[in-house]
Amino acid sequence: MLKEESDVLRIASHRIGKHRKRPLSQPFIPYEEEAILYVWRNSLGNIGDFSHYLQSMYELALSEKSEKITLKHAERTLEQYRAASSASSSES
């Protein structure tokens, strides 16, 4: 594993851990490392986009009552983001 990937997983773990400590937070959903790395690579190093994608994957998995956040959730999250971006661009 590359150092950058290790750092990304550490950032995601820290963010998810902070979320879990909130008293009224939603349940924890475990994740596949490949899902985290996939959204990181597609965020092009933008930490804001990365955080947004993490939250979107979580919400998607939660709405589906999934037991784990998978690469499929990551792929669908980015597809939804791109579709929304494309729609807003064509409205301009």
C-alpha positions in Angstrom: 0.0 0.0 0.0 1.3 3.5 -0.9 1.9 6.0 1.9 -0.8 8.3 0.4 -3.3 5.5 0.5 -2.4 4.7 4.1 -2.9 8.4 5.0 -6.2 8.5 3.2 -7.5 5.5 5.2 -6.3 7.1 8.4 -8.2 10.3 7.5 -11.3 8.4 6.7 -11.0 6.3 9.9 -10.6 9.5 12.0 -13.6 11.2 10.4 -15.8 8.1 10.8 -14.6 7.8 14.4 -15.5 11.4 15.2 -19.0 10.8 13.7 -19.5 7.7 15.8 -18.7 9.6 19.0 -21.7 11.9 18.5 -24.4 10.9 21.0 -27.3 10.9 18.5 -25.3 9.7 15.5 -26.6 7.1 13.1 -25.3 3.6 13.4 -21.7 2.7 12.3 -21.5 0.9 9.0 -18.1 -0.8 8.3 -16.5 -0.1 5.0 -14.3 -1.7 2.4 -10.9 0.0 2.1 -11.2 -0.2 -1.7 -14.3 2.0 -1.5 -12.4 4.7 0.5 -9.5 4.6 -1.9 -11.8 4.7 -4.9 -13.5 8.0 -3.8 -10.1 9.4 -2.8 -8.6 8.8 -6.2 -11.7 10.4 -7.8 -11.7 13.4 -5.5 -8.3 14.3 -7.1 -6.9 15.2 -3.7 -9.7 17.6 -2.8 -10.3 16.9 0.9 -13.7 18.7 0.7 -14.9 16.5 -2.1 -13.5 13.4 -0.4 -15.4 14.2 2.8 -18.6 14.8 0.8 -18.2 11.4 -1.0 -17.6 9.6 2.3 -20.8 11.1 3.7 -22.8 10.3 0.5 -21.6 6.7 0.6 -22.6 6.4 4.2 -26.1 7.9 3.5 -26.6 5.5 0.5 -25.6 2.5 2.5 -27.8 3.6 5.4 -30.8 4.1 3.2 -30.3 0.6 1.8 -29.8 -0.9 5.3 -26.5 -2.3 4.0 -24.2 -4.1 6.4 -21.0 -2.7 4.7 -20.1 0.2 2.5 -18.7 -1.3 -0.6 -17.0 -0.3 -3.8 -20.4 -0.5 -5.5 -21.6 2.3 -3.1 -18.5 4.4 -4.0 -19.2 3.9 -7.7 -22.8 4.8 -7.4 -22.0 7.9 -5.3 -19.7 9.2 -8.0 -22.2 8.4 -10.7 -24.9 10.4 -8.8 -22.5 13.3 -8.3 -21.5 13.4 -11.9 -25.1 13.2 -13.1 -26.1 16.1 -10.7 -23.1 18.1 -11.9 -23.9 17.5 -15.5 -27.6 18.5 -15.0 -26.6 21.7 -13.3 -24.1 22.6 -16.0 -26.7 22.1 -18.7 -29.1 24.3 -16.9 -26.7 27.3 -17.0 
